[in-house]
Amino acid sequence: ASQGTSTNTVTSTLSVTIGEAAQGGGQYMCTATNEEGTDVSGPAVLSVLPKIISPPMSVAIAARTTAALECTAAGYPTVDVVWTDPQGSVAAAKSTSRVDNQVTSIVSIANNEGADGGGNYTCTPRNSESTGASSHAAINVYPDIVI
């Protein structure tokens, strides 16, 4: 006589709430345990599309001074911020800091061109999954006052 095998199936659902700063994005694994032992699934990745959570603010500066613009974005996998200047060229970030799934990037713009040195700068978040919506900030330069 042959012995029959019994199969029991258990289904479990994990609900994840994604917070403003992409909390919840990451890798998840399932562990199943019974009297026969334990088995662990391969990782399932929960990606969170990149988005700006604190956009850069426009500033007004005097001619021949320096302005700093700050942009914070979040997402999973790791998010980077790309800055572009008024001509569409990539502007290098002065500093970048990361906390969990969030990145803050600061670009420093030296205005050596007098009143014509301002313009719109663009902050764009991106990761390996996607590119998020951009945000713009203006550097408005007020002219030298000659008395």
C-alpha positions in Angstrom: 0.0 0.0 0.0 1.2 3.5 -0.8 1.1 6.3 1.7 -0.7 9.5 0.6 0.7 12.9 1.2 -1.3 15.8 2.5 -0.7 19.3 1.3 -1.8 22.3 3.3 -1.6 25.7 1.7 -1.4 28.8 3.7 -1.7 32.2 2.1 -0.5 35.3 3.9 -0.8 39.0 2.7 1.6 41.7 3.8 0.3 45.3 3.5 2.8 48.1 3.4 2.0 51.7 3.8 4.5 53.9 1.9 5.3 57.1 3.9 6.2 60.5 2.6 9.9 59.8 2.7 9.5 56.4 1.0 9.5 54.5 4.2 8.4 50.9 3.4 10.4 50.6 0.2 13.0 47.9 0.3 13.4 44.1 0.2 11.0 41.7 1.9 11.3 37.9 2.4 8.8 35.3 3.6 9.8 32.7 6.2 7.7 29.6 6.5 8.1 27.2 9.4 6.4 23.9 10.2 7.3 20.6 11.9 9.5 19.7 8.8 11.7 22.8 9.1 12.0 26.4 7.9 12.2 27.8 4.4 12.9 31.4 3.3 11.8 32.9 0.0 14.0 34.9 -2.2 13.7 38.7 -1.8 10.8 40.6 -3.2 11.7 44.2 -3.9 9.1 46.9 -3.2 10.2 49.9 -5.4 9.0 53.4 -4.6 9.2 55.8 -7.5 11.4 58.9 -6.8 9.7 62.1 -5.9 10.6 65.5 -4.5 9.5 65.9 -0.9 11.0 69.3 -0.3 11.5 71.4 -3.4 14.1 74.1 -3.9 13.0 77.6 -3.1 13.7 80.6 -5.4 16.1 83.2 -4.0 17.2 86.8 -4.7 20.9 87.7 -4.4 23.1 90.6 -5.0 25.3 90.6 -8.1 28.7 88.8 -7.7 27.5 86.7 -4.7 26.7 83.0 -4.2 23.3 81.3 -3.8 22.6 77.9 -2.5 19.5 75.8 -3.6 18.4 72.7 -1.6 16.2 69.9 -2.8 15.1 66.7 -0.9 13.8 63.6 -2.7 12.9 60.1 -1.6 12.4 56.7 -3.2 13.6 53.1 -3.4 16.0 51.9 -4.7 18.5 54.7 -3.8 17.5 58.1 -5.2 19.9 60.6 -6.7 19.2 64.3 -7.5 20.3 65.8 -10.7 20.6 69.6 -11.0 20.5 71.4 -14.3 21.3 75.1 -14.9 19.5 77.6 -17.0 21.3 76.3 -20.2 20.3 72.7 -19.5 23.8 71.6 -18.4 24.3 69.4 -15.3 25.3 71.5 -12.3 27.4 69.7 -9.7 26.0 69.4 -6.2 28.0 71.1 -3.5 26.9 68.5 -0.9 24.6 65.4 -0.7 23.3 63.7 2.4 21.3 60.5 2.8 19.0 59.3 5.6 17.2 56.0 4.9 15.4 56.3 1.5 15.8 60.1 1.4 18.5 62.3 -0.2 19.1 66.0 0.3 21.2 67.8 -2.4 22.6 71.3 -2.3 23.9 73.2 -5.3 25.9 76.3 -4.8 25.9 78.9 -7.6 28.5 81.6 -7.7 27.1 84.6 -9.6 30.1 86.3 -11.3 28.1 87.8 -14.1 26.4 90.7 -12.4 22.6 91.1 -12.9 22.5 88.7 -15.9 23.8 85.7 -13.9 20.5 84.4 -12.6 18.0 81.9 -14.0 16.0 78.8 -13.4 17.6 75.7 -11.9 16.0 72.3 -12.0 16.1 69.5 -9.4 15.2 66.1 -10.8 15.0 62.9 -8.7 15.9 59.6 -10.2 16.7 56.0 -9.4 17.2 52.8 -11.3 13.5 52.4 -11.7 12.3 55.8 -12.9 12.8 59.5 -13.1 10.5 61.6 -11.0 8.8 65.0 -11.6 11.2 67.9 -11.6 10.9 71.1 -9.5 12.3 74.5 -10.5 13.7 77.4 -8.5 14.9 80.8 -9.8 18.0 82.7 -8.8 17.0 86.3 -9.2 20.0 88.7 -9.3 19.4 92.3 -8.4 21.8 94.7 -9.9 24.6 96.7 -8.3 23.4 100.0 -6.9 25.6 102.9 -8.0 25.3 106.1 -6.1 
